[in-house]
Amino acid sequence: MLPVSAWRAGPAAPAAPTLDGMARSHLTLAALATSAVPDLDIAGTRSYSYDLHGDFDSALLTSRDGTEFIIRVPASQDAETEQGADLVALRALTAGVRARMPFDVPEYVGQTPVGGTRAVLYTFLPGDKVALENVQPGDGLAASIGRAIAAIHSLPTSFVTDAGMPTLSTAECLAATKSLIASATATGLVPAALAKRWKEAVDDEDLWRFQPAVINGALTIDSFIVREESVVGLIGWSALRVGDPARDLHWVLGMKADAAESALEAYSLARGSASDPNLLFRATLYAELELARWLIHGRELHDQLIVDDAVAMLDSLVERVHDDDLDPLAPNTGPIMAVTEVEALLDASPRESGDDASLGLPPVDDEREPSDDEFERDD
């Protein structure tokens, strides 16, 4: 396994304005749950934070028989879109597909309209969350994360295609990456050295010879539910598709270098012959392009603070990768950084105080959004 070269993602995007300006209590959410599932007998309820990138009012519910559920109401348009796409994905993950994964996935239970949106009830996955920097190397959690991602990438692509979710070819993955780079460089704010570095990466044909696979598309450390140093559940499936497996791995490079190596080694062993020798290079490119996405996000919002933050991070990045021999984006440009150099880079990675850099930005979906009739409740 090659040593890991990485760059942290930009800070999480701010929440969009709420749909109706109402914050709902856990008691109100419990009442909505009984409306969604009339025979549900709730014995207890409390507020619960379940957010990934969206903005939700959420509550943890316990039924009389001890079963636990989560109910969520999106509080922004972005969150509503995310929830709708998540429902499409969860329904596509049939019992047969779920049996192929070594962890649990939430199940859709019911929904009910509320305030111009919908409250959705799911099964609850018990376990813990872990901070990115706390993932330890070895055959514990780091390896479990690697094996979990490999299990997703080993799923048959047919169920994604049959459900009408995005299915991208290698050429389409490359085209989407080129489009992102073009949009960022068109701002005139990307350092010339980075623009050149990224262009050389997308022009390297060898780098883009890979087999598309089923990907989650929105993974962060908060996607994983953990117990006893093992991944036991995975939440957040709104960007499920067939695409470049490296998209699911760029955030792993933000772990401590030895933990990232453990995760990636376990991933490669689990994938076996399907493992891609250029995976790390594209994952590094995607990690760097998170900063480009943050810049574009700021320009779209006309938020100069975000733009300035993105520019500062891009400037810092170009200082660290000025020599391709130290930090290449393709296998023919030289060796990857040593572990000690990676650790120094990660320690110095810029981020705003109080931001969780492991979250990155919400997933960019260049394909169609699911229509309402795709995730209306079955009769």
SULWOCOR-V819156 format. One record per pair of residues at least 24 apart in sequence whose C-alpha atoms are under 7 Angstrom apart, sorted by the first residue. I is the first residue (numbers start at 1). GAP is how many residues later the second one is. If there is no record, write none. Layout:
i=I gap=GAP
i=I gap=GAP
//
This chain:
i=1 gap=264
i=3 gap=258
i=3 gap=333
i=3 gap=334
i=3 gap=335
i=3 gap=336
i=4 gap=249
i=4 gap=253
i=4 gap=257
i=4 gap=335
i=5 gap=248
i=5 gap=279
i=5 gap=322
i=5 gap=331
i=5 gap=332
i=5 gap=337
i=6 gap=247
i=6 gap=248
i=6 gap=278
i=6 gap=336
i=7 gap=246
i=7 gap=247
i=7 gap=280
i=7 gap=281
i=7 gap=339
i=8 gap=246
i=8 gap=279
i=8 gap=341
i=8 gap=349
i=9 gap=278
i=9 gap=281
i=9 gap=282
i=9 gap=348
i=9 gap=349
i=9 gap=351
i=10 gap=280
i=10 gap=281
i=10 gap=284
i=10 gap=341
i=10 gap=347
i=10 gap=350
i=10 gap=351
i=11 gap=340
i=11 gap=344
i=11 gap=345
i=11 gap=346
i=11 gap=348
i=11 gap=349
i=11 gap=350
i=12 gap=347
i=12 gap=348
i=12 gap=349
i=13 gap=348
i=15 gap=39
i=15 gap=40
i=16 gap=60
i=16 gap=61
i=16 gap=62
i=17 gap=59
i=18 gap=57
i=18 gap=58
i=19 gap=56
i=19 gap=57
i=19 gap=58
i=20 gap=95
i=23 gap=34
i=24 gap=33
i=26 gap=33
i=29 gap=30
i=29 gap=42
i=30 gap=31
i=32 gap=80
i=32 gap=87
i=33 gap=38
i=33 gap=88
i=35 gap=77
i=36 gap=74
i=36 gap=75
i=36 gap=76
i=37 gap=73
i=52 gap=170
i=53 gap=309
i=54 gap=24
i=54 gap=25
i=54 gap=28
i=55 gap=24
i=68 gap=55
i=68 gap=56
i=69 gap=52
i=69 gap=53
i=69 gap=54
i=69 gap=55
i=70 gap=51
i=70 gap=52
i=70 gap=53
i=70 gap=54
i=71 gap=48
i=71 gap=49
i=71 gap=50
i=71 gap=51
i=72 gap=47
i=72 gap=48
i=72 gap=49
i=73 gap=45
i=73 gap=46
i=73 gap=47
i=82 gap=156
i=83 gap=155
i=84 gap=291
i=85 gap=153
i=85 gap=285
i=86 gap=150
i=86 gap=151
i=86 gap=152
i=87 gap=288
i=88 gap=286
i=88 gap=287
i=89 gap=148
i=89 gap=149
i=89 gap=151
i=92 gap=67
i=92 gap=71
i=101 gap=50
i=101 gap=51
i=102 gap=46
i=103 gap=128
i=103 gap=129
i=103 gap=130
i=103 gap=131
i=104 gap=128
i=104 gap=129
i=104 gap=130
i=105 gap=128
i=105 gap=129
i=105 gap=130
i=106 gap=129
i=111 gap=266
i=125 gap=108
i=127 gap=98
i=127 gap=99
i=127 gap=100
i=128 gap=97
i=128 gap=98
i=128 gap=99
i=129 gap=93
i=129 gap=95
i=129 gap=96
i=129 gap=97
i=131 gap=90
i=132 gap=89
i=132 gap=123
i=132 gap=226
i=133 gap=122
i=133 gap=123
i=135 gap=124
i=136 gap=123
i=137 gap=121
i=137 gap=122
i=137 gap=125
i=138 gap=121
i=138 gap=124
i=140 gap=89
i=140 gap=90
i=141 gap=88
i=141 gap=89
i=141 gap=90
i=142 gap=117
i=142 gap=120
i=142 gap=121
i=143 gap=119
i=143 gap=120
i=143 gap=123
i=144 gap=86
i=144 gap=87
i=145 gap=86
i=145 gap=118
i=146 gap=117
i=146 gap=118
i=146 gap=120
i=146 gap=121
i=147 gap=119
i=147 gap=120
i=147 gap=123
i=149 gap=118
i=150 gap=117
i=150 gap=120
i=150 gap=121
i=152 gap=62
i=152 gap=63
i=153 gap=60
i=153 gap=61
i=153 gap=62
i=153 gap=92
i=155 gap=59
i=157 gap=56
i=157 gap=57
i=157 gap=85
i=160 gap=81
i=160 gap=82
i=165 gap=76
i=166 gap=75
i=166 gap=76
i=166 gap=201
i=167 gap=74
i=167 gap=75
i=167 gap=76
i=168 gap=74
i=168 gap=75
i=169 gap=43
i=169 gap=74
i=170 gap=38
i=170 gap=40
i=170 gap=42
i=173 gap=70
i=173 gap=71
i=174 gap=28
i=178 gap=24
i=184 gap=108
i=184 gap=112
i=189 gap=122
i=190 gap=124
i=191 gap=124
i=193 gap=125
i=194 gap=124
i=201 gap=128
i=201 gap=129
i=207 gap=71
i=207 gap=123
i=210 gap=66
i=212 gap=30
i=212 gap=31
i=212 gap=32
i=212 gap=33
i=213 gap=29
i=213 gap=30
i=213 gap=31
i=213 gap=32
i=214 gap=27
i=214 gap=28
i=214 gap=29
i=215 gap=25
i=215 gap=26
i=215 gap=27
i=215 gap=28
i=215 gap=30
i=215 gap=33
i=216 gap=24
i=216 gap=25
i=216 gap=32
i=217 gap=24
i=217 gap=30
i=217 gap=31
i=217 gap=146
i=218 gap=145
i=219 gap=29
i=220 gap=31
i=220 gap=138
i=220 gap=139
i=221 gap=137
i=239 gap=124
i=246 gap=33
i=246 gap=36
i=246 gap=37
i=247 gap=36
i=247 gap=39
i=249 gap=34
i=250 gap=33
i=250 gap=34
i=250 gap=36
i=250 gap=37
i=251 gap=36
i=251 gap=107
i=256 gap=87
i=257 gap=82
i=257 gap=85
i=257 gap=86
i=281 gap=48
i=281 gap=49
i=284 gap=45
i=285 gap=44
i=313 gap=37
//
